[in-house]
Amino acid sequence: MNKILELRMIVPNMHLIKIEAPDISKKVKPGQFVIVRPDEEGERIPLSVADWDQESGTITIIFMEVGASTSRLASLKPNDYVATCVGPLGNATEIKYYGTVMCVAGCYGIGSIYPVAKALKGEGNKIITVFEARSSYLIYWLDRFVGLSEKIFTITRDGSSGYKGHVKRLPDIIHGLSQLPDIIIVNGCTYLMAQTSNITKDLNIPTIVNLNPIMIDGTGMCGVCRVTVAGKMKFACVDGPEFNGHEVDWKEFLARRKAYMEEETLFFRRSEPESKLHKEGKCQV
Ligand code: FES
C-alpha cells in the first residue's frame, strides 16, 4: 500500500498524483513507468513517472481519466492509499548527446516527457519542445519546459495557441527551423505518436515513441503488452516502452489498445444494464 500525498486535476480530465514510494524514487529513470492499482479490485494501470524526489521518497505521475480504472484512481483523495505501486519498470530512455532533440508531447505525455527532456538537456542537447492539444487550456507544466527549451511551439486544434490544427502541422514547425532535429521523441496518445512517426519517416528523422499498451504484470510474463516492431513480436514492458516509431505496426497497436473500449464505455453507463455485454454476462460493472 502506498500513501497518496497529493491528487488533483491539473487541467480538465488530467490528474497529478504524488505517491509515497521511497524505493521507486531512488531507482527510477526517465522513460520508465510504474504499475498502479487504485484498490484491491482494480486493474493494474501502467503509468509513466513524470517526476520524483529521492529526499522525500515520492514519485509524481500525470494520468488521464479515460476509463474505469483511471476513474477510480482519480476518485481517491490525499491520505488515501493505492493498493499497489510497483516499479520502476521498463527500460530507461537512452540519455546521451544527440545534438538537437525535438520533444513532441500531448496530454499525459507532457508529464512523461518532462524528465526525459530534463535529462537530455543535462547532457548538453538543445531541446525544442512541441505541445499538441485540443486547446491552450489543456497545456500544463509550460513553466517547467521554459527553462529547458531553446524554443517551445504549440499546436492547438482550436487555434487558441500557436499553430492551428493537429499534429499534421508538425512539418510546418520542422521546416521553419534552421536545421532538422537530430532526433524526435514523442510521448502521448497513440494518434500523436503514430502520426508523428509517419511524418518523420518521410523526413528521415529518427523518432522514439513511448508505447502505452494494456499491461498486466509489466515484467514480460503475461504477453498482454505485445507489439510488433520491425516485424518482430516485442513486449512493451520489458523490450520497451520506447521503440523506433518508424518500425511500430501502428494499425495492430491501435486495435489492441481499443480491445476493451466497449467495457470501458459501459463503466460510465451503469444505468443501462440491458446492454449486449451485460446480457452475455461479459460485463459486471
Ligand atoms: Fe505482461 Fe508485458 S505486461 S508481458
py3Dmol code that shows the C-alpha trace and the ligand (Angstrom):
import py3Dmol

protein = """\
ATOM      1  CA  MET A   1       0.000   0.000   0.000  1.00  0.00           C
ATOM      2  CA  ASN A   2       1.360   3.420  -0.910  1.00  0.00           C
ATOM      3  CA  LYS A   3       0.085   6.661   0.521  1.00  0.00           C
ATOM      4  CA  ILE A   4      -1.205   9.396  -1.749  1.00  0.00           C
ATOM      5  CA  LEU A   5       0.261  12.741  -0.758  1.00  0.00           C
ATOM      6  CA  GLU A   6      -1.284  14.845  -3.482  1.00  0.00           C
ATOM      7  CA  LEU A   7      -4.035  14.240  -6.017  1.00  0.00           C
ATOM      8  CA  ARG A   8      -5.608  16.997  -8.058  1.00  0.00           C
ATOM      9  CA  MET A   9      -6.876  17.728 -11.526  1.00  0.00           C
ATOM     10  CA  ILE A  10      -4.357  19.985 -13.246  1.00  0.00           C
ATOM     11  CA  VAL A  11      -6.323  20.558 -16.469  1.00  0.00           C
ATOM     12  CA  PRO A  12      -9.696  19.039 -17.400  1.00  0.00           C
ATOM     13  CA  ASN A  13      -9.525  15.253 -17.245  1.00  0.00           C
ATOM     14  CA  MET A  14      -5.815  15.230 -16.420  1.00  0.00           C
ATOM     15  CA  HIS A  15      -4.682  14.459 -12.884  1.00  0.00           C
ATOM     16  CA  LEU A  16      -1.458  14.797 -10.947  1.00  0.00           C
ATOM     17  CA  ILE A  17      -0.844  12.191  -8.281  1.00  0.00           C
ATOM     18  CA  LYS A  18       2.089  12.226  -5.876  1.00  0.00           C
ATOM     19  CA  ILE A  19       2.654   8.901  -4.155  1.00  0.00           C
ATOM     20  CA  GLU A  20       4.924   7.890  -1.314  1.00  0.00           C
ATOM     21  CA  ALA A  21       7.291   5.358  -2.906  1.00  0.00           C
ATOM     22  CA  PRO A  22      10.796   5.718  -1.450  1.00  0.00           C
ATOM     23  CA  ASP A  23      12.288   2.647  -3.140  1.00  0.00           C
ATOM     24  CA  ILE A  24      10.991   3.624  -6.567  1.00  0.00           C
ATOM     25  CA  SER A  25      12.123   7.238  -6.173  1.00  0.00           C
ATOM     26  CA  LYS A  26      15.698   6.020  -5.604  1.00  0.00           C
ATOM     27  CA  LYS A  27      15.837   3.872  -8.730  1.00  0.00           C
ATOM     28  CA  VAL A  28      13.523   5.366 -11.361  1.00  0.00           C
ATOM     29  CA  LYS A  29      14.987   6.860 -14.527  1.00  0.00           C
ATOM     30  CA  PRO A  30      13.486   8.971 -17.331  1.00  0.00           C
ATOM     31  CA  GLY A  31      11.220   6.927 -19.615  1.00  0.00           C
ATOM     32  CA  GLN A  32      10.327   4.287 -17.023  1.00  0.00           C
ATOM     33  CA  PHE A  33       6.900   3.516 -15.647  1.00  0.00           C
ATOM     34  CA  VAL A  34       5.144   2.024 -12.645  1.00  0.00           C
ATOM     35  CA  ILE A  35       2.057  -0.137 -12.377  1.00  0.00           C
ATOM     36  CA  VAL A  36      -0.594   1.243 -10.069  1.00  0.00           C
ATOM     37  CA  ARG A  37      -3.710  -0.452  -8.778  1.00  0.00           C
ATOM     38  CA  PRO A  38      -6.144   2.012  -7.222  1.00  0.00           C
ATOM     39  CA  ASP A  39      -7.761  -0.592  -4.949  1.00  0.00           C
ATOM     40  CA  GLU A  40      -7.812  -4.347  -4.325  1.00  0.00           C
ATOM     41  CA  GLU A  41     -10.415  -4.880  -7.048  1.00  0.00           C
ATOM     42  CA  GLY A  42      -8.778  -2.528  -9.514  1.00  0.00           C
ATOM     43  CA  GLU A  43      -6.972  -3.239 -12.758  1.00  0.00           C
ATOM     44  CA  ARG A  44      -3.249  -2.714 -12.991  1.00  0.00           C
ATOM     45  CA  ILE A  45      -2.581   0.573 -14.774  1.00  0.00           C
ATOM     46  CA  PRO A  46       0.841   1.245 -16.334  1.00  0.00           C
ATOM     47  CA  LEU A  47       1.719   4.911 -15.822  1.00  0.00           C
ATOM     48  CA  SER A  48       4.898   6.764 -16.758  1.00  0.00           C
ATOM     49  CA  VAL A  49       6.705   8.543 -13.963  1.00  0.00           C
ATOM     50  CA  ALA A  50       6.788  12.282 -14.583  1.00  0.00           C
ATOM     51  CA  ASP A  51       8.880  13.394 -11.635  1.00  0.00           C
ATOM     52  CA  TRP A  52      10.397  12.099  -8.403  1.00  0.00           C
ATOM     53  CA  ASP A  53      12.164  13.260  -5.317  1.00  0.00           C
ATOM     54  CA  GLN A  54      14.574  10.929  -3.552  1.00  0.00           C
ATOM     55  CA  GLU A  55      14.728  13.085  -0.442  1.00  0.00           C
ATOM     56  CA  SER A  56      11.007  12.992   0.274  1.00  0.00           C
ATOM     57  CA  GLY A  57      10.721   9.489  -1.241  1.00  0.00           C
ATOM     58  CA  THR A  58       7.921  10.441  -3.637  1.00  0.00           C
ATOM     59  CA  ILE A  59       7.051   9.934  -7.278  1.00  0.00           C
ATOM     60  CA  THR A  60       4.710  12.088  -9.365  1.00  0.00           C
ATOM     61  CA  ILE A  61       2.540  10.789 -12.177  1.00  0.00           C
ATOM     62  CA  ILE A  62       0.280  12.598 -14.613  1.00  0.00           C
ATOM     63  CA  PHE A  63      -2.623  10.466 -15.788  1.00  0.00           C
ATOM     64  CA  MET A  64      -5.689  10.977 -17.903  1.00  0.00           C
ATOM     65  CA  GLU A  65      -9.093   9.801 -16.749  1.00  0.00           C
ATOM     66  CA  VAL A  66     -10.099   7.592 -19.658  1.00  0.00           C
ATOM     67  CA  GLY A  67     -11.817   4.521 -18.259  1.00  0.00           C
ATOM     68  CA  ALA A  68     -12.964   2.592 -15.229  1.00  0.00           C
ATOM     69  CA  SER A  69      -9.597   2.189 -13.516  1.00  0.00           C
ATOM     70  CA  THR A  70      -8.257   5.681 -14.078  1.00  0.00           C
ATOM     71  CA  SER A  71     -11.626   6.999 -12.926  1.00  0.00           C
ATOM     72  CA  ARG A  72     -11.265   5.003  -9.699  1.00  0.00           C
ATOM     73  CA  LEU A  73      -7.758   6.330  -9.246  1.00  0.00           C
ATOM     74  CA  ALA A  74      -8.943   9.900  -9.777  1.00  0.00           C
ATOM     75  CA  SER A  75     -11.677   9.442  -7.175  1.00  0.00           C
ATOM     76  CA  LEU A  76      -9.147   8.785  -4.391  1.00  0.00           C
ATOM     77  CA  LYS A  77      -8.057  11.580  -2.053  1.00  0.00           C
ATOM     78  CA  PRO A  78      -4.813  12.703  -0.433  1.00  0.00           C
ATOM     79  CA  ASN A  79      -4.012  10.450   2.564  1.00  0.00           C
ATOM     80  CA  ASP A  80      -5.777   7.510   0.873  1.00  0.00           C
ATOM     81  CA  TYR A  81      -3.643   4.568  -0.198  1.00  0.00           C
ATOM     82  CA  VAL A  82      -3.270   2.867  -3.571  1.00  0.00           C
ATOM     83  CA  ALA A  83      -3.327  -0.926  -3.271  1.00  0.00           C
ATOM     84  CA  THR A  84      -0.263  -1.373  -5.482  1.00  0.00           C
ATOM     85  CA  CYS A  85       2.512   0.763  -6.888  1.00  0.00           C
ATOM     86  CA  VAL A  86       5.305  -1.349  -8.373  1.00  0.00           C
ATOM     87  CA  GLY A  87       8.336  -0.285 -10.331  1.00  0.00           C
ATOM     88  CA  PRO A  88      10.324   1.172 -11.800  1.00  0.00           C
ATOM     89  CA  LEU A  89       9.531  -0.931 -14.868  1.00  0.00           C
ATOM     90  CA  GLY A  90      10.679  -0.880 -18.464  1.00  0.00           C
ATOM     91  CA  ASN A  91      13.894   0.420 -19.945  1.00  0.00           C
ATOM     92  CA  ALA A  92      15.028   3.949 -19.360  1.00  0.00           C
ATOM     93  CA  THR A  93      15.441   6.421 -22.205  1.00  0.00           C
ATOM     94  CA  GLU A  94      18.927   6.452 -23.664  1.00  0.00           C
ATOM     95  CA  ILE A  95      20.246   9.699 -22.285  1.00  0.00           C
ATOM     96  CA  LYS A  96      23.244  10.950 -24.261  1.00  0.00           C
ATOM     97  CA  TYR A  97      24.280  13.805 -26.505  1.00  0.00           C
ATOM     98  CA  TYR A  98      22.304  13.765 -29.779  1.00  0.00           C
ATOM     99  CA  GLY A  99      22.537  17.449 -30.765  1.00  0.00           C
ATOM    100  CA  THR A 100      19.098  18.932 -31.281  1.00  0.00           C
ATOM    101  CA  VAL A 101      16.274  16.926 -29.719  1.00  0.00           C
ATOM    102  CA  MET A 102      12.680  17.745 -30.515  1.00  0.00           C
ATOM    103  CA  CYS A 103      10.292  16.625 -27.756  1.00  0.00           C
ATOM    104  CA  VAL A 104       6.724  16.287 -29.040  1.00  0.00           C
ATOM    105  CA  ALA A 105       4.109  15.777 -26.336  1.00  0.00           C
ATOM    106  CA  GLY A 106       0.372  15.818 -25.784  1.00  0.00           C
ATOM    107  CA  CYS A 107      -1.992  15.023 -22.878  1.00  0.00           C
ATOM    108  CA  TYR A 108      -0.324  12.767 -20.271  1.00  0.00           C
ATOM    109  CA  GLY A 109       2.782  12.719 -22.481  1.00  0.00           C
ATOM    110  CA  ILE A 110       3.611  16.276 -21.421  1.00  0.00           C
ATOM    111  CA  GLY A 111       4.230  14.892 -17.944  1.00  0.00           C
ATOM    112  CA  SER A 112       6.104  11.784 -19.015  1.00  0.00           C
ATOM    113  CA  ILE A 113       8.404  13.560 -21.445  1.00  0.00           C
ATOM    114  CA  TYR A 114       9.421  16.131 -18.831  1.00  0.00           C
ATOM    115  CA  PRO A 115      12.118  14.016 -17.070  1.00  0.00           C
ATOM    116  CA  VAL A 116      13.390  12.882 -20.485  1.00  0.00           C
ATOM    117  CA  ALA A 117      13.759  16.472 -21.715  1.00  0.00           C
ATOM    118  CA  LYS A 118      15.380  17.486 -18.429  1.00  0.00           C
ATOM    119  CA  ALA A 119      17.941  14.669 -18.551  1.00  0.00           C
ATOM    120  CA  LEU A 120      18.717  15.288 -22.234  1.00  0.00           C
ATOM    121  CA  LYS A 121      19.216  18.978 -21.526  1.00  0.00           C
ATOM    122  CA  GLY A 122      21.641  17.928 -18.776  1.00  0.00           C
ATOM    123  CA  GLU A 123      23.688  16.121 -21.436  1.00  0.00           C
ATOM    124  CA  GLY A 124      24.060  19.331 -23.421  1.00  0.00           C
ATOM    125  CA  ASN A 125      21.351  18.711 -26.022  1.00  0.00           C
ATOM    126  CA  LYS A 126      19.406  21.602 -27.494  1.00  0.00           C
ATOM    127  CA  ILE A 127      15.753  20.938 -26.659  1.00  0.00           C
ATOM    128  CA  ILE A 128      12.909  22.067 -28.892  1.00  0.00           C
ATOM    129  CA  THR A 129       9.518  21.345 -27.370  1.00  0.00           C
ATOM    130  CA  VAL A 130       6.253  20.946 -29.241  1.00  0.00           C
ATOM    131  CA  PHE A 131       2.988  20.676 -27.308  1.00  0.00           C
ATOM    132  CA  GLU A 132      -0.096  19.374 -29.079  1.00  0.00           C
ATOM    133  CA  ALA A 133      -3.549  19.820 -27.527  1.00  0.00           C
ATOM    134  CA  ARG A 134      -7.165  20.461 -28.392  1.00  0.00           C
ATOM    135  CA  SER A 135      -6.900  23.905 -26.829  1.00  0.00           C
ATOM    136  CA  SER A 136      -4.348  26.003 -24.967  1.00  0.00           C
ATOM    137  CA  TYR A 137      -6.075  25.453 -21.603  1.00  0.00           C
ATOM    138  CA  LEU A 138      -5.121  21.757 -21.816  1.00  0.00           C
ATOM    139  CA  ILE A 139      -1.405  22.502 -21.840  1.00  0.00           C
ATOM    140  CA  TYR A 140       0.219  22.256 -18.411  1.00  0.00           C
ATOM    141  CA  TRP A 141       3.733  22.480 -16.941  1.00  0.00           C
ATOM    142  CA  LEU A 142       4.694  25.090 -19.518  1.00  0.00           C
ATOM    143  CA  ASP A 143       6.803  26.798 -16.851  1.00  0.00           C
ATOM    144  CA  ARG A 144       8.850  23.623 -16.363  1.00  0.00           C
ATOM    145  CA  PHE A 145       9.698  23.466 -20.052  1.00  0.00           C
ATOM    146  CA  VAL A 146      10.551  27.164 -20.446  1.00  0.00           C
ATOM    147  CA  GLY A 147      13.887  26.774 -18.669  1.00  0.00           C
ATOM    148  CA  LEU A 148      14.717  23.589 -20.584  1.00  0.00           C
ATOM    149  CA  SER A 149      13.762  24.506 -24.106  1.00  0.00           C
ATOM    150  CA  GLU A 150      15.521  26.575 -26.694  1.00  0.00           C
ATOM    151  CA  LYS A 151      12.129  27.004 -28.362  1.00  0.00           C
ATOM    152  CA  ILE A 152       8.588  25.986 -27.497  1.00  0.00           C
ATOM    153  CA  PHE A 153       5.906  25.550 -30.148  1.00  0.00           C
ATOM    154  CA  THR A 154       2.249  24.752 -29.628  1.00  0.00           C
ATOM    155  CA  ILE A 155      -0.278  23.186 -31.956  1.00  0.00           C
ATOM    156  CA  THR A 156      -3.910  23.543 -30.881  1.00  0.00           C
ATOM    157  CA  ARG A 157      -6.926  22.280 -32.718  1.00  0.00           C
ATOM    158  CA  ASP A 158      -8.915  25.434 -31.993  1.00  0.00           C
ATOM    159  CA  GLY A 159      -6.026  27.767 -32.804  1.00  0.00           C
ATOM    160  CA  SER A 160      -6.056  29.255 -29.290  1.00  0.00           C
ATOM    161  CA  SER A 161      -2.262  28.973 -29.143  1.00  0.00           C
ATOM    162  CA  GLY A 162       0.419  28.590 -31.805  1.00  0.00           C
ATOM    163  CA  TYR A 163      -0.310  26.624 -34.955  1.00  0.00           C
ATOM    164  CA  LYS A 164      -3.947  25.814 -35.622  1.00  0.00           C
ATOM    165  CA  GLY A 165      -4.711  22.181 -36.434  1.00  0.00           C
ATOM    166  CA  HIS A 166      -3.303  18.911 -35.203  1.00  0.00           C
ATOM    167  CA  VAL A 167      -0.016  17.101 -35.369  1.00  0.00           C
ATOM    168  CA  LYS A 168      -0.066  17.203 -39.188  1.00  0.00           C
ATOM    169  CA  ARG A 169       1.166  20.806 -38.729  1.00  0.00           C
ATOM    170  CA  LEU A 170       4.463  19.405 -37.410  1.00  0.00           C
ATOM    171  CA  PRO A 171       6.236  19.727 -40.801  1.00  0.00           C
ATOM    172  CA  ASP A 172       5.486  23.485 -40.740  1.00  0.00           C
ATOM    173  CA  ILE A 173       7.383  23.717 -37.456  1.00  0.00           C
ATOM    174  CA  ILE A 174      10.231  21.453 -38.556  1.00  0.00           C
ATOM    175  CA  HIS A 175      10.762  23.258 -41.859  1.00  0.00           C
ATOM    176  CA  GLY A 176      10.804  26.595 -40.042  1.00  0.00           C
ATOM    177  CA  LEU A 177      13.869  25.527 -38.043  1.00  0.00           C
ATOM    178  CA  SER A 178      17.356  26.414 -39.207  1.00  0.00           C
ATOM    179  CA  GLN A 179      18.220  22.693 -39.316  1.00  0.00           C
ATOM    180  CA  LEU A 180      16.395  19.409 -38.885  1.00  0.00           C
ATOM    181  CA  PRO A 181      16.350  17.928 -35.375  1.00  0.00           C
ATOM    182  CA  ASP A 182      18.798  15.056 -34.874  1.00  0.00           C
ATOM    183  CA  ILE A 183      16.131  13.019 -33.125  1.00  0.00           C
ATOM    184  CA  ILE A 184      12.472  13.370 -32.189  1.00  0.00           C
ATOM    185  CA  ILE A 185      10.987  11.879 -29.036  1.00  0.00           C
ATOM    186  CA  VAL A 186       7.194  11.618 -28.835  1.00  0.00           C
ATOM    187  CA  ASN A 187       5.069  10.922 -25.748  1.00  0.00           C
ATOM    188  CA  GLY A 188       1.292  10.977 -25.724  1.00  0.00           C
ATOM    189  CA  CYS A 189      -1.704   9.304 -27.279  1.00  0.00           C
ATOM    190  CA  THR A 190      -1.380   6.668 -29.980  1.00  0.00           C
ATOM    191  CA  TYR A 191      -2.617   9.045 -32.673  1.00  0.00           C
ATOM    192  CA  LEU A 192       0.049  11.627 -31.825  1.00  0.00           C
ATOM    193  CA  MET A 193       2.852   9.054 -31.810  1.00  0.00           C
ATOM    194  CA  ALA A 194       1.699   7.297 -34.983  1.00  0.00           C
ATOM    195  CA  GLN A 195       1.167  10.496 -36.965  1.00  0.00           C
ATOM    196  CA  THR A 196       4.469  11.971 -35.832  1.00  0.00           C
ATOM    197  CA  SER A 197       6.248   8.773 -36.822  1.00  0.00           C
ATOM    198  CA  ASN A 198       4.629   8.854 -40.274  1.00  0.00           C
ATOM    199  CA  ILE A 199       5.700  12.450 -40.783  1.00  0.00           C
ATOM    200  CA  THR A 200       9.266  11.981 -39.568  1.00  0.00           C
ATOM    201  CA  LYS A 201       9.753   8.795 -41.573  1.00  0.00           C
ATOM    202  CA  ASP A 202       9.331  10.836 -44.749  1.00  0.00           C
ATOM    203  CA  LEU A 203      11.768  13.411 -43.381  1.00  0.00           C
ATOM    204  CA  ASN A 204      14.225  10.706 -42.335  1.00  0.00           C
ATOM    205  CA  ILE A 205      14.450  11.921 -38.726  1.00  0.00           C
ATOM    206  CA  PRO A 206      14.992   9.165 -36.121  1.00  0.00           C
ATOM    207  CA  THR A 207      11.924   9.014 -33.878  1.00  0.00           C
ATOM    208  CA  ILE A 208      11.431   7.381 -30.498  1.00  0.00           C
ATOM    209  CA  VAL A 209       7.949   6.688 -29.156  1.00  0.00           C
ATOM    210  CA  ASN A 210       6.911   5.579 -25.681  1.00  0.00           C
ATOM    211  CA  LEU A 211       4.271   2.881 -26.155  1.00  0.00           C
ATOM    212  CA  ASN A 212       1.415   2.536 -23.700  1.00  0.00           C
ATOM    213  CA  PRO A 213      -0.377  -0.756 -24.397  1.00  0.00           C
ATOM    214  CA  ILE A 214      -2.623  -2.567 -21.943  1.00  0.00           C
ATOM    215  CA  MET A 215      -0.433  -4.376 -19.401  1.00  0.00           C
ATOM    216  CA  ILE A 216      -0.925  -6.832 -16.558  1.00  0.00           C
ATOM    217  CA  ASP A 217       2.289  -7.912 -14.872  1.00  0.00           C
ATOM    218  CA  GLY A 218       4.699  -5.462 -16.519  1.00  0.00           C
ATOM    219  CA  THR A 219       7.527  -7.986 -16.284  1.00  0.00           C
ATOM    220  CA  GLY A 220       7.299  -9.937 -19.537  1.00  0.00           C
ATOM    221  CA  MET A 221       5.197 -12.860 -18.304  1.00  0.00           C
ATOM    222  CA  CYS A 222       1.592 -12.340 -19.446  1.00  0.00           C
ATOM    223  CA  GLY A 223       2.111 -11.298 -23.078  1.00  0.00           C
ATOM    224  CA  VAL A 224      -0.722  -8.758 -22.970  1.00  0.00           C
ATOM    225  CA  CYS A 225       1.526  -5.868 -23.941  1.00  0.00           C
ATOM    226  CA  ARG A 226       2.862  -7.464 -27.097  1.00  0.00           C
ATOM    227  CA  VAL A 227       3.521  -5.176 -30.028  1.00  0.00           C
ATOM    228  CA  THR A 228       5.040  -5.727 -33.433  1.00  0.00           C
ATOM    229  CA  VAL A 229       8.168  -3.713 -34.113  1.00  0.00           C
ATOM    230  CA  ALA A 230      10.233  -4.184 -37.271  1.00  0.00           C
ATOM    231  CA  GLY A 231       8.151  -7.291 -37.995  1.00  0.00           C
ATOM    232  CA  LYS A 232       9.086  -8.937 -34.696  1.00  0.00           C
ATOM    233  CA  MET A 233       6.978  -9.510 -31.620  1.00  0.00           C
ATOM    234  CA  LYS A 234       8.112  -7.459 -28.647  1.00  0.00           C
ATOM    235  CA  PHE A 235       6.788  -6.971 -25.140  1.00  0.00           C
ATOM    236  CA  ALA A 236       6.445  -3.271 -24.429  1.00  0.00           C
ATOM    237  CA  CYS A 237       7.054  -3.767 -20.708  1.00  0.00           C
ATOM    238  CA  VAL A 238      10.469  -5.415 -20.965  1.00  0.00           C
ATOM    239  CA  ASP A 239      11.643  -4.627 -24.505  1.00  0.00           C
ATOM    240  CA  GLY A 240      10.300  -1.061 -24.334  1.00  0.00           C
ATOM    241  CA  PRO A 241       8.366   1.007 -23.585  1.00  0.00           C
ATOM    242  CA  GLU A 242      10.419   3.046 -26.052  1.00  0.00           C
ATOM    243  CA  PHE A 243      10.724   1.915 -29.645  1.00  0.00           C
ATOM    244  CA  ASN A 244      11.677   3.255 -33.038  1.00  0.00           C
ATOM    245  CA  GLY A 245       8.407   4.873 -34.141  1.00  0.00           C
ATOM    246  CA  HIS A 246       9.163   4.101 -37.792  1.00  0.00           C
ATOM    247  CA  GLU A 247       9.144   0.368 -37.072  1.00  0.00           C
ATOM    248  CA  VAL A 248       5.973   0.053 -34.984  1.00  0.00           C
ATOM    249  CA  ASP A 249       2.962  -1.689 -36.517  1.00  0.00           C
ATOM    250  CA  TRP A 250       0.570   1.138 -35.606  1.00  0.00           C
ATOM    251  CA  LYS A 251      -2.545  -0.487 -37.053  1.00  0.00           C
ATOM    252  CA  GLU A 252      -2.150  -3.516 -34.831  1.00  0.00           C
ATOM    253  CA  PHE A 253      -1.170  -1.405 -31.845  1.00  0.00           C
ATOM    254  CA  LEU A 254      -4.267   0.762 -32.136  1.00  0.00           C
ATOM    255  CA  ALA A 255      -6.543  -2.270 -32.490  1.00  0.00           C
ATOM    256  CA  ARG A 256      -5.096  -3.833 -29.328  1.00  0.00           C
ATOM    257  CA  ARG A 257      -5.409  -0.564 -27.415  1.00  0.00           C
ATOM    258  CA  LYS A 258      -9.109  -0.468 -28.278  1.00  0.00           C
ATOM    259  CA  ALA A 259      -9.761  -4.065 -27.225  1.00  0.00           C
ATOM    260  CA  TYR A 260     -11.755  -3.150 -24.103  1.00  0.00           C
ATOM    261  CA  MET A 261     -13.311   0.064 -25.341  1.00  0.00           C
ATOM    262  CA  GLU A 262     -16.865  -1.252 -25.029  1.00  0.00           C
ATOM    263  CA  GLU A 263     -16.359  -2.411 -21.430  1.00  0.00           C
ATOM    264  CA  GLU A 264     -14.787   0.931 -20.574  1.00  0.00           C
ATOM    265  CA  THR A 265     -17.750   2.769 -22.048  1.00  0.00           C
ATOM    266  CA  LEU A 266     -20.130   0.567 -20.101  1.00  0.00           C
ATOM    267  CA  PHE A 267     -18.477   1.516 -16.838  1.00  0.00           C
ATOM    268  CA  PHE A 268     -19.812   5.017 -17.357  1.00  0.00           C
ATOM    269  CA  ARG A 269     -23.265   3.705 -18.325  1.00  0.00           C
ATOM    270  CA  ARG A 270     -24.209   1.599 -15.357  1.00  0.00           C
ATOM    271  CA  SER A 271     -27.757   2.818 -15.764  1.00  0.00           C
ATOM    272  CA  GLU A 272     -28.021   0.755 -18.952  1.00  0.00           C
ATOM    273  CA  PRO A 273     -27.863  -2.791 -17.581  1.00  0.00           C
ATOM    274  CA  GLU A 274     -29.504  -4.316 -20.629  1.00  0.00           C
ATOM    275  CA  SER A 275     -26.503  -3.734 -22.853  1.00  0.00           C
ATOM    276  CA  LYS A 276     -25.297  -6.548 -25.075  1.00  0.00           C
ATOM    277  CA  LEU A 277     -22.292  -7.320 -22.863  1.00  0.00           C
ATOM    278  CA  HIS A 278     -24.377  -7.444 -19.696  1.00  0.00           C
ATOM    279  CA  LYS A 279     -26.835  -9.818 -21.331  1.00  0.00           C
ATOM    280  CA  GLU A 280     -23.999 -12.073 -22.390  1.00  0.00           C
ATOM    281  CA  GLY A 281     -22.601 -11.920 -18.872  1.00  0.00           C
ATOM    282  CA  LYS A 282     -19.344 -10.436 -20.153  1.00  0.00           C
ATOM    283  CA  CYS A 283     -19.538  -7.261 -18.109  1.00  0.00           C
ATOM    284  CA  GLN A 284     -20.237  -6.978 -14.402  1.00  0.00           C
ATOM    285  CA  VAL A 285     -19.624  -3.271 -13.919  1.00  0.00           C
TER     286      VAL A 285
END
"""
ligand_1 = """\
4
FES
Fe 2.726 -8.783 -19.267
Fe 4.204 -7.076 -20.641
S 2.581 -6.650 -19.301
S 4.248 -9.237 -20.733
"""
view = py3Dmol.view(width=600, height=400)
view.addModel(protein, "pdb")
view.setStyle({"model": 0}, {"cartoon": {"style": "trace"}})
view.addModel(ligand_1, "xyz")
view.setStyle({"model": 1}, {"stick": {}})
view.zoomTo()
view.show()
